[in-house]
Structures are given as C-alpha cells and as structure tokens.
C-alpha cells in the first residue's frame, strides 16, 4: 500500500504510538514470531518478482516494482526500501553462503582472491556493531531522554543479546523456504497468531517442535556432525581436514542457532505440568 501511494505522488509519514500504547507485532510464541518473518519474506518476494515459471513471458520483476524504480520518489527513499527488502534475501542466503564459506575457508584458506570477505570477518563486524555498539548507543539514548538510568539500560539491552542472536541466527533456513516457496509457486499457509497465552507443557511442545522444525534440526545436526568428523576423525585425510577457527565458528553459529531456536526460545518446554 505504501509503495502504491508513493508511486502515485502521495507523501507517506510514519505514525506510531508513544509510551505504553498499542504495540504492533507482538508475538506470544516462537512459532508466531517465526511465521511473521516468513510472511514478510514471502510478501517482499511477491512485491519484487514473478514466479520463475512465468519469467519468459512476464519478466522477472513485477509491474509495481518497475513502477517504483522509475517513479519520482526520492532516491534516498528508494535506497531505504530496497535495502529493507534486501535484508530478507541476505538472511535467506546466510545458511547456504555460510556453508560454502566453511568449505572454501577450510580447504582453500590463503588461496582465495583478496576481494573475498570471509564469514568470520562479517560475523565479527556484525557482533561489534549491532550486539555491542548498537546496545550501548540505545542505552545512552534512553539515559539522555530520561527513560531510565544508564546502568539499567545497559543491563536491559545486553540481557537479551543471546536470545536475539539465537533467533536471528536461526531464521535463515525458514526465510529461505518462504522466498523459494513463492519463486516456485509452492503453497505456504500460516494460521492465525495466538491472541492470549495458552496452556502447554513439555509433552505437548516436543511433538510440535519436531514436526515444525524437523528439517532445520536435521540440517543443524548434519553440519555439526560433519564439522566434528572433518576436524578430528582419524580416517579423514590430512588435506581434507577443516580445523581453522575462522572456518568453523560461523558455520557452528548458524547450525547451533537453527537447533536452539525452537528450544531456547520456547519456555513451554521447561513446563513439566499436567
């Protein structure tokens, strides 16, 4: 709607609630939050691309996106919108690019062209900028506007760092699935989000987790086993071993995050009640 209005010459402004007003997009379960990201990814791909099957006679890009690119919308706004949409493609590509980086850095480290920036450098910069400096900057802002003390702001920001890292690190495979589902016209459906907290326990959640996340868990366990074998197994030839820290850590982070996503962010798994 925003793109259509801007393409027709309207000026769009963001309206939001202040203080303790309505909070949009609050998810009560990890399933709802993951579904929200999948819906956004599917919707962004729907805005940009036709399904691959129709590219020969319709072209890859939708009329809306072509109109948007050549409209008189401010160039900075175009950059902002394209950057936001591109975020979903970056997240969706993370798992396969990290896997490719694991083998490239493990087997060919030192032989790759200098233009190639490996996953370790990207991962380190993201941790410093977003997890570190981003949380500090937000704490300083909250302190300066008088919302709360500096130390309490720092504590509140950093206490969620691990949870956010697990969630964002475990999104890639699911976002990739949503993007490819639209590209190849595979039907994806999402149920209604939970409006209130529902009773659940360990015995209810385990089957739900295994059903919903079986493929991401298989992916995680396969790569974890492969990394251990390629690092320490005696039957692996020396030239085929991957023991470099810079190759292992990014892949281990992606695999562990995908495995922990439905476990660490699912408090119902810790409920042993009947």
C-alpha positions as CSV (number, residue, x, y, z in Angstrom):
1,X,0.0,0.0,0.0
2,X,2.8,2.4,0.9
3,X,4.6,1.7,-2.4
4,X,1.5,2.3,-4.4
5,X,0.6,5.5,-2.7
6,X,4.2,6.9,-3.1
7,X,4.3,5.9,-6.7
8,X,1.1,7.9,-7.2
9,X,2.7,11.0,-5.7
10,X,1.5,10.8,-2.1
11,X,3.8,11.7,0.8
12,X,3.9,9.0,3.5
13,X,4.6,9.6,7.1
14,X,5.1,7.0,9.9
15,X,2.5,7.2,12.7
16,X,3.3,5.3,15.9
17,X,2.1,5.1,19.5
18,X,4.2,6.6,22.3
19,X,4.7,5.4,25.8
20,X,2.8,2.3,26.8
21,X,0.4,2.5,23.9
22,X,-0.5,-0.2,21.4
23,X,2.5,-2.4,20.5
24,X,2.2,-3.7,16.9
25,X,3.5,-7.2,16.0
26,X,3.8,-8.7,19.5
27,X,4.2,-12.5,19.2
28,X,3.4,-14.7,22.2
29,X,5.2,-17.8,20.9
30,X,8.3,-18.6,18.9
31,X,6.0,-20.1,16.2
32,X,4.1,-16.9,15.7
33,X,7.3,-14.8,15.5
34,X,8.9,-17.1,13.0
35,X,5.7,-17.1,11.0
36,X,5.7,-13.3,11.0
37,X,9.2,-13.3,9.4
38,X,8.2,-15.9,6.9
39,X,5.1,-13.9,5.9
40,X,7.2,-10.7,5.5
41,X,9.8,-12.6,3.3
42,X,7.1,-14.1,1.2
43,X,5.4,-10.8,0.8
44,X,8.6,-9.0,-0.2
45,X,9.4,-11.6,-2.8
46,X,5.8,-11.2,-4.1
47,X,6.3,-7.4,-4.4
48,X,9.6,-7.8,-6.4
49,X,9.4,-11.0,-8.5
50,X,7.0,-13.0,-10.6
51,X,7.3,-16.8,-10.1
52,X,10.2,-18.2,-12.0
53,X,7.9,-20.3,-14.3
54,X,6.5,-17.0,-15.8
55,X,9.7,-15.2,-16.3
56,X,9.9,-16.0,-20.1
57,X,6.7,-14.1,-20.9
58,X,6.2,-11.8,-17.9
59,X,9.8,-10.9,-17.0
60,X,11.3,-11.3,-13.5
61,X,10.1,-8.1,-12.0
62,X,6.6,-7.1,-11.1
63,X,4.9,-4.0,-12.6
64,X,4.7,-2.5,-9.1
65,X,8.4,-2.8,-8.6
66,X,9.3,-1.5,-12.1
67,X,6.9,1.5,-11.5
68,X,8.6,2.1,-8.1
69,X,12.1,2.1,-9.6
70,X,11.3,4.7,-12.3
71,X,8.9,6.8,-10.2
72,X,9.7,10.3,-8.9
73,X,10.1,9.0,-5.3
74,X,13.2,10.5,-3.6
75,X,16.3,8.4,-4.4
76,X,17.1,8.1,-0.7
77,X,13.7,6.6,-0.1
78,X,14.2,4.1,-2.9
79,X,17.5,3.1,-1.3
80,X,15.8,2.6,2.1
81,X,13.0,0.5,0.7
82,X,15.3,-1.7,-1.5
83,X,17.7,-2.1,1.5
84,X,14.9,-3.2,3.7
85,X,13.6,-5.8,1.2
86,X,17.1,-7.0,0.5
87,X,17.5,-7.8,4.2
88,X,15.2,-10.8,3.8
89,X,17.3,-12.1,0.9
90,X,20.5,-11.6,2.9
91,X,19.0,-13.6,5.8
92,X,17.7,-16.3,3.5
93,X,21.0,-16.7,1.8
94,X,23.0,-16.9,5.0
95,X,22.8,-20.6,5.6
96,X,24.0,-21.7,2.2
97,X,26.6,-19.0,1.9
98,X,28.0,-19.8,5.3
99,X,28.1,-23.5,4.3
100,X,30.0,-22.6,1.1
101,X,32.3,-20.4,3.2
102,X,33.0,-23.2,5.6
103,X,34.4,-25.4,2.8
104,X,36.1,-22.6,1.0
105,X,38.0,-21.3,4.0
106,X,38.6,-24.8,5.4
107,X,40.1,-26.2,2.2
108,X,41.4,-23.1,0.4
109,X,42.3,-20.6,3.0
110,X,45.1,-18.4,1.7
111,X,44.4,-19.3,-1.9
112,X,41.2,-17.3,-2.3
113,X,41.3,-13.9,-4.1
114,X,41.7,-10.9,-1.8
115,X,38.3,-9.5,-2.8
116,X,36.6,-12.3,-1.0
117,X,35.5,-11.4,2.5
118,X,35.0,-14.5,4.6
119,X,32.2,-15.1,7.0
120,X,34.4,-14.7,10.1
121,X,35.1,-11.0,9.2
122,X,31.4,-10.3,8.5
123,X,30.3,-12.1,11.7
124,X,32.9,-10.2,13.8
125,X,31.8,-6.8,12.4
126,X,28.1,-7.6,13.0
127,X,28.8,-8.6,16.6
128,X,30.8,-5.4,17.3
129,X,28.4,-3.0,15.5
130,X,24.9,-4.5,16.4
131,X,25.4,-6.5,19.6
132,X,28.0,-4.2,21.0
133,X,27.9,-0.6,19.9
134,X,24.2,-0.7,19.0
135,X,23.2,-1.7,22.5
136,X,25.5,0.9,24.0
137,X,24.0,3.6,21.8
138,X,20.5,2.7,22.6
139,X,21.3,2.7,26.4
140,X,22.8,6.2,26.1
141,X,19.8,7.4,24.2
142,X,17.4,6.0,26.9
143,X,19.5,7.7,29.6
144,X,19.6,11.0,27.8
145,X,15.8,11.2,27.3
146,X,15.4,10.3,31.0
147,X,13.6,7.0,30.4
148,X,15.9,5.2,32.9
149,X,19.4,5.1,34.3
150,X,22.4,4.3,32.1
151,X,23.4,1.1,34.0
152,X,19.8,-0.3,34.0
153,X,19.5,0.5,30.2
154,X,22.8,-1.3,29.5
155,X,21.7,-4.3,31.6
156,X,18.3,-4.5,29.9
157,X,19.8,-4.3,26.4
158,X,22.6,-6.8,26.9
159,X,20.4,-9.4,28.8
160,X,18.5,-10.1,25.5
161,X,21.6,-10.3,23.3
162,X,22.0,-14.1,23.4
163,X,18.3,-14.7,22.8
164,X,18.2,-12.2,19.8
165,X,21.4,-13.8,18.4
166,X,19.8,-17.3,18.6
167,X,16.6,-16.1,16.9
168,X,18.2,-14.1,14.1
169,X,20.9,-16.8,13.6
170,X,18.2,-19.4,13.3
171,X,16.0,-17.6,10.8
172,X,17.9,-18.2,7.6
173,X,16.5,-21.6,6.6
174,X,12.9,-20.6,7.3
175,X,13.2,-17.3,5.4
176,X,14.8,-19.1,2.5
177,X,12.0,-21.6,2.5
178,X,9.4,-18.7,2.2
179,X,11.3,-16.9,-0.6
180,X,11.7,-20.1,-2.6
181,X,8.1,-21.1,-2.0
182,X,6.9,-18.0,-3.9
183,X,9.5,-18.3,-6.6
184,X,8.5,-21.9,-7.4
185,X,4.7,-21.4,-6.6
186,X,4.7,-23.8,-3.6
187,X,1.7,-23.2,-1.4
188,X,2.5,-21.9,2.1
189,X,-0.1,-21.3,4.7
190,X,0.1,-19.7,8.1
191,X,-2.5,-20.0,10.9
192,X,-3.9,-17.1,13.0
193,X,-1.5,-15.8,15.6
194,X,-2.2,-16.5,19.3
195,X,-4.2,-13.7,21.0
196,X,-3.6,-14.9,24.5
197,X,-1.2,-17.3,26.3
198,X,-2.3,-20.9,26.0
199,X,-1.5,-23.7,28.4
200,X,1.3,-26.0,27.2
201,X,3.9,-28.3,28.6
202,X,6.9,-30.3,27.7
203,X,4.9,-33.3,26.4
204,X,2.7,-31.1,24.2
205,X,5.6,-29.0,22.8
206,X,8.1,-31.8,21.9
207,X,5.9,-33.2,19.1
208,X,5.1,-29.7,17.8
209,X,8.8,-28.8,17.7
210,X,9.8,-32.0,16.0
211,X,7.0,-31.5,13.4
212,X,7.6,-27.8,12.7
213,X,11.4,-27.8,12.9
214,X,12.4,-31.3,11.7
215,X,14.2,-30.1,8.6
216,X,16.1,-27.3,10.3
217,X,17.2,-29.7,13.1
218,X,18.3,-32.3,10.5
219,X,20.3,-29.6,8.8
220,X,21.9,-28.5,12.1
221,X,22.8,-32.0,13.4
222,X,24.2,-33.0,9.9
223,X,26.5,-30.0,9.8
224,X,27.5,-30.3,13.5
225,X,28.4,-34.0,12.9
226,X,30.3,-33.1,9.6
227,X,32.3,-30.4,11.4
228,X,33.3,-32.8,14.2
229,X,34.3,-35.5,11.7
230,X,36.3,-33.2,9.4
231,X,38.1,-31.7,12.4
232,X,39.1,-34.8,14.5
233,X,38.3,-38.1,12.7
234,X,41.3,-40.2,12.0
235,X,40.0,-41.6,8.7
236,X,39.8,-38.1,7.1
237,X,43.0,-37.4,5.0
238,X,45.1,-34.5,6.4
239,X,44.4,-32.3,3.3
240,X,40.7,-32.7,3.8
241,X,40.6,-31.7,7.4
242,X,39.0,-28.4,8.4
243,X,40.4,-27.2,11.7
244,X,40.6,-23.4,11.1
245,X,38.7,-21.4,13.7
246,X,37.7,-18.8,11.1
247,X,36.0,-21.5,9.1
248,X,34.3,-23.4,11.9
249,X,32.9,-20.6,14.1
250,X,30.5,-19.0,11.5
251,X,29.1,-22.4,10.5
252,X,28.9,-23.6,14.1
253,X,26.9,-20.4,14.9
254,X,24.4,-21.0,12.1
255,X,24.0,-24.7,12.9
256,X,23.7,-24.1,16.7
257,X,21.2,-21.2,16.2
258,X,18.9,-23.2,14.0
259,X,19.0,-26.1,16.5
260,X,18.4,-23.9,19.6
261,X,15.7,-21.6,18.1
262,X,12.7,-23.8,18.9
263,X,14.3,-24.9,22.2
264,X,15.9,-21.9,23.9
265,X,13.0,-19.5,22.8
266,X,10.2,-21.9,23.9
267,X,9.6,-21.6,27.6
268,X,6.8,-24.2,27.4
269,X,9.5,-26.9,27.0
270,X,10.5,-26.2,30.6
271,X,7.0,-26.7,31.9
272,X,6.6,-30.2,33.4
273,X,2.9,-30.0,34.5
274,X,-0.2,-31.9,33.7
